[in-house]
Amino acid sequence: MSPVLTKASKKPPAAWNDTKLVKACLSGDEEAWSLLIDKYKALIYSIPVKYGLSREEAADVFQATCTELLVRLPDLREPRALPKWLMQVAHHESYRWKRQSQRTVSRDDEETDLPEPATPSIAESLVQQTQEEQMLREAMAVLKPQCRRLVELLFFETPSRSYTEVAAELGLAVGSIGFTRQKCLERLRGQLEELGFN
């Protein structure tokens, strides 16, 4: 086992340093591959979801993106560019699936005179949104478990939970939830700033 991963494996996957993970992957460390995929699986899946692909198609996009990662990782010059590269690969795979399904629908409808759409460049807003989502995942991953759970309960669940329910689940006094929430949000904001979130 790589000494890098022994030390890092106590942290959640999103908190691991890409440079060290990539280096460990390239040296043949299987655990590093699992950790790298685990770190970026939500990022990869988010792209086909934004394209409106089915669960099965999203799984195919995920598989194709991971295969491309396996093949192309030795060519990656800058590990910090990995998230954007993964988004680009997933984008192109998603677009290919979307176009293929539209072609199938067109053939079923006997519409053969439609022009072939050009492959669009990645929409800047999609890239920005996906990068921000990944930063949020990474920032959440390094919060202490109680803070992470508190933020999830208050902001990520629909409908959101009452302070009474949150206090009961976390074993805290109801009166301390507001203060604890503020401290957790300050930590989250600090983590996001460290990651370059504006």
C-alpha positions, 0 to 999 in steps of 0.5 A, a space after each residue: 500500500 502506498 504510504 501516501 494513501 495510508 496517511 490520506 485514507 483517514 480523510 474523506 475521498 474528496 479531501 485527498 490531494 490529486 497530485 498524490 493520488 495521481 502519482 499513486 495511481 500511476 505507480 499501480 496502487 489499486 486503492 488509489 484508483 478506487 479513491 480517485 474514482 470515489 472522489 470524482 464519481 459525483 462530478 462525472 455523474 452530474 454531467 449526464 444528469 444535466 443532459 437529461 440522460 437516463 440512469 442507464 445512459 449516465 452509467 454508460 457515460 460514467 464507465 466511458 469517462 473512467 475508461 478514458 481516465 485509465 487510458 489517458 492518466 499517464 498523459 496528464 501534465 497537471 493533476 490540478 486540471 483533472 476535474 475540468 478534464 473529467 468534465 470535458 470527457 463526460 460532456 463529450 460522452 453525454 453529448 454523443 449519447 444525447 445525439 445518438 438517442 435523437 438519431 434513433 428517435 428521428 429514424 423512428 419518426 422517419 425524419 432523415 433530412 435533419 442536419 447533423 448538429 455540430 458538437 458544441 463547446 462546453 457551455 461556460 455556465 455548465 463548467 462553472 456550475 459543475 466546478 462549484 458543485 465539486 468545490 462544495 463537495 470537497 469543502 463538505 468532505 473536510 468538515 468534521 462529521 457533526 458539522 457536515 451532518 448539520 449542514 446536510 440536515 439544514 440545507 440539503 434535505 427537502 423538506 429541511 429539518 426543524 432545529 428540534 429534529 436536527 438537535 435530536 439526531 445530533 444529540 445537541 441542545 436545541 438552543 445550541 443549533 443556531 450557534 453551531 450552524 454559524 460555526 459550521 458555515 464559517 468553516 465551510 466558507 473558509 474551506 470554499 475560499 481555500 479551494 478558490 470559490 468566489 
